[in-house]
């Protein structure tokens, strides 16, 4: 039986970590849709056309080792505003979401556009300052030279692009449970997410 958990939220709010933990808890498959856009963005950095790259995307492209860098993340955010790119990736996401055995799908527009009928919807957020600190610490651990101010500016710029784009802007679905992780540990955030999903499961006829 299909059961879709749609998880949305801005960058560095903890969405990916929570989504993977929720999928593990319920034994569901997990799709980080950001990887789809990162894979397309990575192709554009080598000169490929964004729309053509999106239309040619296959599952194996999501296993590439170069999808986590900041340059790719920035490229992903830029290609995500292109309507033709988003349209090319919709079927891939929807088919995954309705797979037998349950699925957790995380991204920016899952509960609002990709899976508006998802059985459970979560919106994971945190303040820009907290998200910038987390991102800065992550980059520093990987040896990337940057400053906290530069990362905060990048977070604000990405939020502006994601929230103001005409196609599928980042926002919480009306029936989503919002979880602000600003003052939470990872364990607390995961616990809150699991509890929210379990409530939806109990409400299901």
C-alpha positions in Angstrom: 0.0 0.0 0.0 1.3 3.5 -0.9 1.8 6.1 1.8 3.6 9.3 0.9 5.4 11.6 3.4 6.1 14.9 1.8 8.8 17.0 3.5 9.6 20.5 2.4 11.7 23.3 3.8 14.6 25.7 3.1 18.3 24.8 2.8 20.1 23.7 6.0 17.0 23.4 8.1 17.6 19.7 8.8 15.2 18.5 6.2 17.5 15.9 4.6 18.6 14.4 8.0 15.1 14.3 9.3 13.8 12.8 6.0 16.3 10.0 6.0 15.6 9.2 9.7 11.9 9.2 9.1 12.3 6.8 6.1 14.5 4.5 8.2 12.0 4.5 11.1 9.0 3.5 8.9 11.0 1.4 6.5 10.0 3.6 3.6 12.1 4.5 0.5 13.6 8.0 0.5 14.1 10.5 -2.3 16.0 13.7 -1.9 14.6 15.6 -4.8 17.3 18.3 -4.4 19.6 15.7 -5.9 17.6 15.8 -9.1 18.2 19.6 -9.4 21.8 19.2 -8.3 22.4 16.6 -11.0 20.9 19.0 -13.6 22.9 21.9 -12.1 26.1 19.9 -12.3 25.5 19.2 -15.9 25.1 22.9 -16.7 28.4 23.7 -15.1 30.0 21.6 -17.8 28.1 23.4 -20.5 25.0 21.3 -20.9 21.6 22.9 -21.5 19.5 22.7 -18.3 16.3 21.6 -20.0 18.0 18.9 -22.1 19.9 17.7 -19.0 16.6 17.4 -17.0 14.9 15.5 -19.8 17.8 13.0 -20.1 18.2 12.5 -16.3 18.4 8.8 -15.1 18.5 7.4 -11.6 22.2 6.6 -11.9 22.9 10.3 -12.2 21.9 10.8 -8.6 24.9 8.6 -7.5 27.5 11.1 -8.8 30.1 12.1 -6.2 30.2 15.8 -7.2 26.7 16.8 -6.2 27.3 18.2 -2.7 29.6 21.2 -3.5 28.4 24.8 -3.1 28.9 25.6 -6.8 26.5 22.7 -7.7 24.1 23.8 -5.0 24.0 27.3 -6.4 23.6 26.0 -10.0 20.7 23.7 -8.7 18.9 26.7 -7.2 19.2 28.5 -10.6 18.0 25.7 -12.8 15.1 25.1 -10.3 13.4 28.3 -11.4 13.2 27.1 -15.0 9.6 25.8 -15.7 10.7 23.3 -18.3 13.3 21.8 -15.9 10.7 21.4 -13.2 8.2 19.9 -15.6 10.7 17.4 -16.9 11.3 16.1 -13.3 7.7 15.9 -12.1 6.9 12.4 -13.4 10.1 11.0 -11.9 9.2 12.3 -8.5 5.5 11.4 -8.5 6.2 7.8 -9.6 8.7 7.4 -6.7 6.2 8.9 -4.2 3.5 6.4 -5.0 5.7 3.4 -5.0 4.4 0.3 -3.0 5.7 0.1 0.5 5.7 3.9 1.3 8.0 6.8 0.4 9.5 9.8 2.0 10.1 12.6 -0.6 11.8 15.8 0.4 12.4 19.0 -1.4 10.9 22.5 -1.9 7.5 21.9 -3.5 6.6 18.3 -2.6 3.5 19.0 -0.5 2.3 21.9 -2.6 2.9 20.7 -6.2 4.5 17.3 -6.6 2.4 15.4 -4.1 -0.5 17.6 -3.0 -2.4 14.5 -1.9 0.4 13.1 0.3 -0.9 11.4 3.4 1.5 13.3 5.6 3.2 16.6 5.0 5.9 18.3 7.0 7.6 21.7 6.6 11.0 21.8 8.3 12.4 25.2 8.9 14.8 27.2 11.0 16.0 30.8 11.2 18.4 32.0 8.5 21.0 32.7 11.1 20.8 29.1 12.5 20.8 27.6 9.0 23.9 29.7 8.0 25.7 28.6 11.1 25.0 25.0 10.4 26.0 25.4 6.8 29.2 27.2 7.8 30.2 24.5 10.2 29.5 21.8 7.5 31.7 23.6 5.0 34.5 24.3 7.5 34.6 20.6 8.4 35.0 19.8 4.7 37.9 22.3 4.5 36.0 24.9 2.5 37.4 28.4 3.1 34.5 30.8 3.6 33.0 33.2 6.3 29.8 33.0 8.2 28.7 36.3 6.7 29.2 35.0 3.2 27.3 31.9 4.0 24.4 33.9 5.6 24.3 36.1 2.4 24.1 32.9 0.3 21.3 31.5 2.5 19.3 34.8 2.1 19.9 34.8 -1.7 18.8 31.2 -2.0 15.7 31.7 0.1 14.8 34.7 -2.1 15.1 32.7 -5.3 13.2 29.7 -3.9 10.4 31.7 -2.3 9.9 34.2 -5.1 10.1 32.0 -8.2 6.9 31.9 -10.3 7.0 28.2 -10.7 6.4 26.2 -7.5 7.7 28.6 -4.9 8.9 27.3 -1.5 6.1 27.5 1.0 4.4 25.3 3.5 1.3 23.5 2.3 -1.9 24.5 4.1 -2.2 21.1 5.8 1.5 20.6 6.6 2.9 20.3 10.1 5.6 23.0 10.6 8.6 22.0 12.7 11.1 24.8 13.6 14.4 23.1 14.3 16.2 26.3 15.4 16.4 25.3 19.1 16.1 21.5 18.6 18.7 18.8 18.6 18.6 16.4 15.7 17.1 13.7 17.9 14.3 16.1 19.1 13.5 17.2 15.5 13.4 13.6 14.3 11.1 12.6 17.2 8.8 15.5 16.4 8.6 14.5 12.7 7.9 10.9 13.5 5.1 11.9 16.0 3.5 14.1 13.3 3.6 11.3 10.8 2.1 8.8 13.3 -0.7 11.2 13.9 -1.5 11.3 10.2 -1.3 7.5 10.1 -3.9 7.2 12.9 -6.2 9.6 11.1 -6.1 7.6 7.9 -9.3 5.7 7.2 
